């Protein structure tokens, strides 16, 4: 249920929160531009008890949330959310570019890549320290040493960093190094992990599973939001279809569909969706035109030497060209790069 406040006085909001919690529900306060609402989330079977709160003089109305995703939906918050991470902003009018290598391989490699990303206008640095791979014999990442190198490179170049966390136990460690935590496609429905990242303050970058529906993606975001972390970015990274010419199939229509249903920022990953570096820039342009709030791309100074995902990584001059080509499109879409 949504309790729409007729007052924005803190004492009135606090009183409603207290009454919601007394009734056995979790209260989430959402401060909008035009109104403040309190979302009451919990057992659906006895939710009608909450309608009694309409009798309070500072409550405008109590209305049910119809969608199964309560906190992620636009029923609770009509205006688009902006997620801030250090100097980076993604969502609303802010178009964000997250760039970097698939894996942190060495100090020299991540520092060189970070400098390239900064030079051409990226807002955040990505890089994997823990790599969940299809084969147990593939490179699994440098783990904590990789986290240290990633943080060092980000700080040296003034870029907040995002990296993947793969187990609930590792969340505190990764969160101590990374500015933003990434949940990979293979872990989208790892509910224990979703709850764990929901309990920390770091923003979360949630990738859609390769066989997941849009509603399943939103329900996974709901797990994070319901634990108290409001800063979630959704990422469309391609879904598995019968097509074999590309690594995955980029579901570009997911962008406007998601934007219709949720206030959370929506980002496209054209690197994993295509699997080929020469398709990354065209799909990045398509993402901007579809209304995405940002892109995540893989960049490597020498893709042929990359420990992982070299074929889909952009060389420095390719990344520079991508940034040049999306800039006018971002402006046409009414956003700032």
N, C-alpha and C positions, 0 to 999 in steps of 0.2 A: 504494500500500500504506500501511497505518497501522501504525506501531510504537507499541504501547501500553506505556508505561513502568510498571515496577513500583516505580521510585524517582523522587522529585521533586528529588533532589539536582542542582544545576546542573552539576556536573562530569560526572555520568552522562548528562544530557541532551546536553551539549556533545559527549560522546564518540560518542553515537549520531548526532548531526548530522554529525560529521566522517566517520563511516563511510558514512553515506548519500551524502554528497557525493563520497567516494572511489569509490563505485560508479557515479557519473555522474548522480545524481538531485538535484533541488532539495529541500531540507529545510525544512519549515514547522512550527514549534513552536506547538502550540495548548494553552494553559493553561486547563483546565476546572476547575470547582469540585471535582470528585471525582477527576479524573485528568489526567495530562499525556500528550499523544500527539505523535508526530512523523509528519507526513504526508510521504511520499516521492513526489514527482511527477516523471514523466519518461517515457521510452520504455516502453511497455507490453510490448514483446516479450520483454524479459529481466528482468521484475520478480521472477521467482521467486528470483533471487539474493539478494533482500532477506530471504527467510525465514531465512537463516543467522544473522541478528541475534537470533533467538530464543535462541541459545546463550549470549547475554550474561546474566549473573546479574541485572542490573537492568532487563531487558526482560521484560514479562509475556507478550506475544504479538505476532505479526505477522499482520495480516489484510488481505485485499484490499478495496479500495473498489469496490463494484459499480456505483454510478452514474457516468455520464460526467463529472458535475460533482464533482470530488474535494474541493476545499477549501470549496465553498459548501454541501455537503450535511451532513445531520445524522449521517451515518456517522462523520464526523471529529469533529464537535462537537455533542453532543446538546442542550445547553442553548442557549437563544436568546441571540444576541449583542446587546450594547448599544453603539451608536455614539455617541461623545461628540464634540461640536463646540463648543468654547468652553463657555458655560454651558448649552448644550442637550444633552439625552440622548434618544435615540430607540431603542426596543427594550426587550425584557424587560417590566418594569412601567411603563416610561416612555412615555407617549403624547405625541408631538411634533406641534406645529402650525407649519408653515412658511407664511408669508403675505407678500404684497407684490404690486406691480404686475407685469404681463407685461414691461414695458420701463421702464428708467430713462430718463425724459424730460427732467428738469431737476433742479437742486438743490432747488428749492421742492417739486416734486412728490414726490421720493423721501423728503425729510425729513418732509413732512406724512404720507405713507403709513406711514413707519417709526414715527412717534409713535402713529398709530392702531393699528397692529399690536401695539405694546408695550402700549398702554393696555388692550386687550381680551384680552391673554394669549398672544400668539404667542411662540414660542420662538426662531424664526429669521426673518430677513428675506430674501425672494427678490426678484430683479429682473434683467432681461436687459440686458446691455451689448452682447453679440454676438447677433444674432437671425437664425437661419437661416429664411428665409421662403419660402413657395411661389413667390411672385412676386419677381423681381429688382428690381421697382420699388417694393416695399413698404419701410417703415422698417426698416433693418438694424441699428439700435442706435447708441449713442454711443461704442462701443468703449472705449478706455482711459479716456476722460473719464467714461464711465458707470461704469467700475469704481471710479474715484476717488470719485465721488459716492455710490455704493452703500456703499463702505467707510466713508465719512464719516458717512452716515446711520446705519449699523449701530452704529458706535462711540458716536455721540451718544445713542443710545437703548438701549445695552447689549444689542444683538442680534447674534449671529454671522450672517454673510451667505453665501448660496449663489447662484451664478450659472453660466450655461452656458458651456462651452468647446467650440469647434466644430472646431478643428484641432490636431494634435499640436504644431505650432510655437508655438501660443499658450498651451500649458499652463503654462510657467514664468511668463509674464506674469500670466495670470489667477490662478494659485496664489499670487502675491505679494500680491494684493488680497483674494481670497475665502477664507473659512474652509472652505467646502465647494465642490467642483466638480460641476456637473451635466452629465450626458451626456443629450442630448435624444433623443426617440424616433427622429428621422431618422438619428441617429448611433449607435444602439445596436450596430450591427454594423460600425462603423468600427474595425477591429481595431488599426490603428496608434494611434488615439486612446485606445483602451482600455489598450493597453500603456503609453502615455505617462502617463496618470493613475495607473496602477498603480505607477509609479516615484516618485511624490511622496508626501508625508505627509498631505496634505489628504484628509479623507473624501470619498467619491464618492457622488453621488445618481444612480443609473442608471435611466432611464425605459425602459419596455417599448416596443418598436417597434409601430407600429399594425397590423402584419400578422405579428407574431412569436409563436411558441409559447412556452409557459412554459419548456420545456427550453432553447429558444434564448436566452431571457433569462438563465437560470441559467448557461449556457455563456459568455455575455458577461461576467457577473460573475466567472466563473472566470478569464478573461483578466486582469482587474484583480488578483484575489487572487494569481494565480500569479506576478505581478511583485513581490509583497511588500507590497501595501497591503491590510490586512485589514478596513478600515473602509468597507464598501459598504452602501448602502441601496437596496433595490429599490422601484420605483414603478410601479404599475399606473395608466395614464392613458387607458385606453379603447382599444379595437381597432376596426378598420374592418369594418363589416358592411353589409348591404343597407339598414339603417334610415336614413331621412333626417330624422327629426324631431329628432335630436340630432346633435351634431358627430361623436361617436364612440359606441360602445356600451361602457359600463363593465362590465368582466368581474369582477363582484364575487366570483364563486366562485374567482377566481385567488388571493384572499387565503388561504383555508384550504388550498388546494392547495399554494401556496408555503410556508406555515407547516409543512406536513407534510414537505416535502422539504429545506428550508433553515433554517439558524439565523440567516440575515441578516434584519434588520428589513424589514418590508413596509409601504409607505405608499401611500395612494390620492390621486390628483389628480382631484377631482370637477369642477374647472373645465374642463380640456381634454376630459374624457370626455363632458361634457354639452353644453358650449358655450353654456349659458343660465344666467344668474345665479340664477334662481328654482329651478333644479334642484340647485344646489350644496349647499345645506344638507341636503335630504333624502338625497342620496347620501353626504354626510359622515357622517350618522347611520348609514346602512347600512354604511359602512366600519368604524365603531366596532363595530357589532354583529357584523360578520363576523370581527373579531379583528385588524384592522389596527393597526399600531404608530404611525400618525400620518396626517396629511393635509397636502397642499399646496394652498393656495387662492390665487386672485388677488383682490387688494383694490386699489381705486383710489378716491381721494376724489371724482373726477368721471368716472365711466366713459364718459359721452358724449363727453368730450374726449380719451380715451385714444388714444395713437398706434397701439395694437394690442390686440386681444382685449377691447375694451370690453364687448361683450354678455355675456361670461361673468364679468366682474369684479364683486365685491361692493362695495357702498357701505359706509361705516363702520357705519351702523346695522344693515345686513344681517350684517356680520361679527360685530358684538356679539351679535346674535341667534343666529348659528351657535355661537359659543363657549358661550353660555348653554344651548343645547339639547344639545350633545354632552357637557357636563360630567357629568350624572348617568349617561349611558350609559357613559362612560369608567370611572366608579367601579363600575358593575355588572359590567363586564368585568375588574375587578380590576387596573386600571391607574391611574396618577396623571397628571393633566393639568399 
